[in-house]
Amino acid sequence: MAETGSAKAPTPGGFKRLIERYPFLPALGILIILLALNGIFSPNSLSYRSLTGLVSTYLALIMLAIAQTYVIFAGDIDLSAGAVVSLVNVVIIVLMEKMGGGGLAVFAALGVGVLAGLVCGLINGIVVAGLRLQAIVATFATSIFFTGFALWVMPVAGTPAPALFWRTYGSKLLGLPFVFYIVAALAILLFVISRTRLALQLLSVGDDAQAAYQTGLPVTPIRIKGYLLCGLFSALAAFCVTGDTASGDPLVGGKMTLFSVAAVVLGGSALAGGWGTVVGSLLGALTIGLINSLVFFIGTPSEWQNFVQGLAILVVLMAGILVGRRARA
């Protein structure tokens, strides 16, 4: 997870240098403020059990924000990420059910789910980087295609996941919630990716694709790899959704796409590419989770919750962007 912020070299100067080196610092500050506010309105929200529940509930969004980060690094975007979550969700549920729901069935279905995510990522990469279509339009089109395929696999929501799967996801191992081991595995995976050159190459392409090409970087394959990573982490997000909801839903990922983009921007990454960190996206996803919790804790009427939630995300987003811009100006 050590691929820090951007392809640009840090410049000297106090706070500016810190922001350039760690673009997620504004997101971290906002997260701490939200934690404090949640603690004021509901002291129990800062308990070990509540924080564990927060991570468990928003782990899928964290995964999807990470997925989105790698394509945004290169100046692209993936509006099909939520549809990929839905597709993988129904595919693994149907496979588990047809194969009997045992341990072997679960592992086989998860393997197919990863493959499905990678195939979706490859399709997006070829369409956007290979055929050079606009990412926002092309991935919107593929999102419709993936959603249609998910509805074909499971026309009606509600098929339950095997008990073995969701019980394992919600269980404890050696006294620790199973979700903690998922987070640890995620940290290791991100660390391994950060030790490769891919993250820096994606940032370089996002910073200036023409300059990256002139220095000898294979721009098209790099962008396709970004979409492959997005497909992989979208599949992992689908596993978390399935473990949390214990059922299949061909539309479950619908709202998650724009939340994942918001999390990336909240985390300090630039939508234009070339600037940001995976850590920031993770913090951005948790920030959205804390905003949702705070809206509930302050007793917002149900009919106003979406309005207040959207307004709060907008305010936090503006604050983070302003701090980042002032530091880089």
C-alpha positions in Angstrom: 0.0 0.0 0.0 3.0 2.2 -0.2 2.6 3.7 -3.6 2.2 7.2 -2.4 0.5 9.9 -4.2 1.4 10.9 -7.6 3.8 10.7 -10.5 4.9 14.2 -9.8 8.0 14.8 -7.8 7.3 16.4 -4.3 8.3 20.0 -4.0 9.7 21.5 -0.9 7.5 23.5 1.5 5.8 22.4 4.7 2.2 21.5 4.3 2.3 21.5 0.6 5.1 18.9 0.6 3.1 16.8 3.1 0.0 16.9 0.8 2.0 16.0 -2.3 3.6 13.1 -0.4 0.4 12.0 1.3 -2.7 13.2 -0.6 -5.0 11.3 1.7 -4.2 13.6 4.7 -7.3 15.8 4.2 -9.5 12.7 4.1 -7.9 11.4 7.2 -8.6 14.7 9.0 -12.2 14.6 7.9 -12.5 11.0 9.0 -11.3 11.8 12.5 -13.8 14.7 12.7 -16.6 12.4 11.7 -15.5 9.8 14.2 -15.7 12.4 16.9 -19.1 13.6 15.8 -20.4 10.0 15.8 -19.0 9.5 19.3 -20.8 12.7 20.5 -24.2 11.7 19.2 -23.8 8.0 19.9 -20.9 7.1 22.3 -21.5 3.4 21.6 -20.5 4.0 17.9 -16.9 4.1 18.9 -16.9 0.7 20.6 -14.9 -2.2 19.2 -18.1 -4.0 18.1 -19.5 -0.9 16.4 -16.3 -0.1 14.5 -16.0 -3.7 13.5 -19.6 -3.6 12.2 -18.8 -0.4 10.3 -15.8 -2.0 8.5 -17.9 -5.2 7.8 -20.8 -3.2 6.3 -18.6 -0.9 4.1 -15.9 -3.4 3.2 -17.6 -4.0 -0.2 -17.6 -0.2 -0.9 -13.9 -0.1 0.2 -13.1 -2.8 -2.3 -15.0 -1.0 -5.0 -13.3 2.3 -4.2 -10.0 0.6 -4.6 -11.1 -0.9 -7.9 -12.1 2.5 -9.2 -8.8 4.0 -8.0 -6.6 2.1 -10.4 -8.5 3.2 -13.5 -8.8 6.8 -12.2 -5.0 6.8 -11.7 -4.7 6.6 -15.5 -7.3 9.3 -16.1 -10.1 6.8 -16.9 -13.3 5.9 -15.1 -15.4 2.7 -14.7 -19.2 3.3 -14.5 -19.7 -0.5 -14.8 -18.1 -1.4 -11.5 -21.4 -1.7 -9.7 -22.8 -3.8 -12.5 -19.8 -6.1 -12.2 -20.6 -6.5 -8.5 -24.2 -7.4 -9.3 -23.1 -9.9 -12.0 -20.5 -11.6 -9.9 -23.0 -11.7 -7.0 -25.6 -13.6 -8.9 -23.1 -15.8 -10.7 -21.5 -17.2 -7.5 -24.9 -17.6 -5.8 -26.3 -19.6 -8.7 -23.2 -21.7 -9.0 -23.1 -22.4 -5.3 -26.7 -23.5 -5.3 -26.3 -25.8 -8.3 -23.1 -27.4 -7.0 -24.7 -28.2 -3.6 -23.4 -25.4 -1.4 -20.5 -27.4 0.1 -17.0 -26.2 0.7 -15.8 -27.3 -2.8 -18.8 -25.6 -4.4 -18.0 -22.3 -2.5 -14.4 -22.3 -3.6 -15.2 -23.2 -7.2 -17.9 -20.5 -7.4 -15.5 -17.9 -5.9 -12.9 -18.8 -8.5 -15.4 -18.4 -11.3 -16.4 -15.1 -9.7 -12.9 -13.8 -9.9 -12.6 -14.9 -13.5 -15.9 -13.2 -14.3 -14.6 -9.9 -12.8 -11.4 -10.2 -14.8 -13.3 -10.8 -18.0 -15.5 -7.7 -17.4 -12.3 -5.7 -16.7 -10.7 -7.0 -19.9 -13.8 -6.1 -21.9 -13.7 -2.5 -20.5 -10.0 -2.2 -21.1 -10.2 -3.3 -24.7 -13.2 -1.0 -25.4 -11.7 2.0 -23.7 -7.9 1.7 -24.2 -7.8 -0.6 -27.2 -10.7 0.9 -29.3 -10.1 4.4 -27.7 -13.7 5.1 -26.9 -14.5 7.6 -24.2 -14.4 5.8 -20.9 -17.4 7.4 -19.3 -19.6 6.5 -22.3 -18.1 3.1 -23.0 -18.3 1.9 -19.4 -21.8 3.2 -19.1 -22.7 1.0 -22.1 -21.0 -2.0 -20.6 -22.7 -1.5 -17.3 -26.1 -1.9 -19.1 -24.7 -5.0 -20.8 -23.4 -6.5 -17.5 -26.7 -5.7 -15.7 -28.7 -7.3 -18.4 -26.6 -10.4 -18.2 -27.0 -10.4 -14.4 -30.8 -10.2 -14.8 -30.6 -13.2 -17.3 -28.7 -15.2 -14.7 -31.1 -14.3 -11.9 -34.3 -12.5 -13.0 -35.7 -12.2 -9.5 -33.7 -11.2 -6.4 -33.7 -13.3 -3.2 -31.9 -16.6 -3.9 -30.1 -17.3 -0.6 -26.4 -18.0 -0.3 -25.3 -21.3 1.2 -25.2 -21.1 5.0 -21.5 -22.2 4.9 -20.6 -19.0 3.0 -22.4 -16.3 5.0 -21.8 -18.0 8.4 -18.1 -18.1 7.6 -18.1 -14.4 6.6 -19.8 -13.4 9.8 -17.9 -15.8 12.1 -14.9 -15.4 14.4 -11.6 -17.1 14.1 -9.2 -17.2 17.0 -11.3 -14.6 18.7 -11.2 -12.1 15.9 -14.0 -11.4 13.3 -13.4 -13.1 10.0 -13.6 -9.8 8.3 -10.4 -8.8 10.0 -8.6 -11.5 8.1 -10.1 -10.3 4.9 -8.8 -6.8 5.7 -5.3 -8.2 6.4 -5.3 -10.2 3.2 -6.4 -7.0 1.3 -3.5 -5.1 2.9 -1.1 -7.7 1.8 -2.5 -7.8 -1.8 -2.3 -4.0 -2.0 1.2 -4.0 -0.7 2.2 -6.6 -3.3 0.6 -4.5 -6.1 2.4 -1.4 -4.7 5.8 -3.2 -5.0 5.3 -3.5 -8.8 5.7 -0.6 -11.2 2.0 -0.7 -12.3 0.6 1.9 -9.9 3.3 4.4 -10.8 2.8 3.6 -14.5 -0.9 4.3 -14.2 -0.2 7.6 -12.5 2.3 8.5 -15.2 -0.3 7.8 -17.9 -2.9 9.8 -16.1 -0.5 12.7 -15.6 0.4 12.9 -19.3 -0.4 10.0 -21.6 1.6 11.5 -24.5 4.7 12.1 -22.4 4.4 8.6 -21.0 4.2 7.1 -24.5 7.2 9.2 -25.6 9.3 7.8 -22.7 8.5 4.3 -23.9 5.7 3.2 -21.6 3.1 0.9 -23.3 0.2 3.1 -22.6 -2.6 0.9 -23.9 -1.5 -2.3 -22.1 -1.1 -0.2 -18.9 -4.6 1.1 -19.1 -6.0 -2.4 -19.8 -4.2 -3.6 -16.7 -5.9 -0.9 -14.7 -9.2 -2.1 -15.8 -8.2 -5.7 -15.0 -7.4 -4.6 -11.5 -10.8 -2.9 -11.3 -12.5 -6.1 -12.4 -10.6 -8.1 -9.8 -11.5 -5.8 -6.9 -15.1 -5.5 -8.1 -15.3 -9.3 -7.9 -13.9 -9.1 -4.3 -16.5 -6.4 -3.5 -19.2 -8.8 -4.8 -17.9 -11.5 -2.4 -18.3 -9.1 0.5 -21.8 -8.0 -0.6 -22.8 -11.7 -0.8 -21.4 -12.5 2.6 -23.1 -9.4 4.1 -26.6 -9.9 2.5 -26.5 -13.7 2.3 -28.5 -13.5 -1.0 -28.3 -12.8 -4.7 -29.6 -9.6 -6.3 -29.0 -8.7 -9.9 -29.2 -5.0 -9.0 -27.4 -4.9 -5.7 -24.4 -3.0 -7.1 -26.4 -0.3 -8.8 -25.9 2.6 -6.3 -22.3 1.5 -5.4 -20.7 2.8 -8.6 -21.1 6.5 -7.9 -20.4 6.0 -4.2 -17.1 4.4 -5.2 -16.2 7.4 -7.4 -17.1 9.8 -4.6 -14.9 7.8 -2.2 -11.9 8.1 -4.6 -12.4 11.8 -4.9 -12.9 12.2 -1.1 -9.6 10.3 -0.6 -7.7 13.0 -2.5 -7.4 11.4 -6.0 -7.9 13.6 -9.1 -10.5 12.4 -11.5 -8.3 13.7 -14.3 -5.7 11.2 -13.3 -2.0 11.3 -12.2 -2.7 12.1 -8.6 -3.9 10.0 -5.6 -3.5 7.0 -3.4 -5.3 3.8 -2.7 -5.1 4.6 1.1 -7.1 7.8 0.4 -9.8 5.8 -1.4 -10.1 3.5 1.5 -10.5 6.4 3.9 -13.0 8.0 1.5 -15.2 4.9 1.6 -15.1 4.9 5.4 -15.9 8.6 5.4 -19.1 7.8 3.4 -19.9 5.1 5.9 -19.5 7.5 8.9 -21.6 10.1 7.2 -24.4 7.6 6.8 -24.1 6.6 10.4 -24.1 10.3 11.6 -27.2 11.0 9.6 -28.9 8.2 11.4 -27.6 9.1 14.9 -28.7 12.7 14.7 -32.3 11.4 14.2 -32.9 12.6 10.7 -36.4 11.8 9.5 -36.4 9.0 6.9 -37.8 11.2 4.1 -34.8 13.6 4.6 -32.0 11.1 5.0 -31.0 10.9 1.4 -31.1 14.7 1.1 -28.9 15.2 4.2 -26.6 12.4 3.3 -26.0 13.8 -0.2 -25.5 17.4 1.2 -23.0 16.1 3.8 -21.0 14.2 1.2 -21.0 17.3 -1.0 -19.7 19.5 1.8 -17.0 17.1 2.9 -16.0 16.7 -0.8 -15.7 20.4 -1.2 -13.7 20.8 2.0 -11.3 18.0 1.0 -10.8 19.4 -2.6 -10.2 23.0 -1.3 -7.6 21.9 1.2 -5.8 19.8 -1.5 -5.9 22.6 -4.0 -4.6 25.2 -1.5 -1.7 22.9 -0.6 -0.8 22.3 -4.3 -1.3 25.9 -5.5 
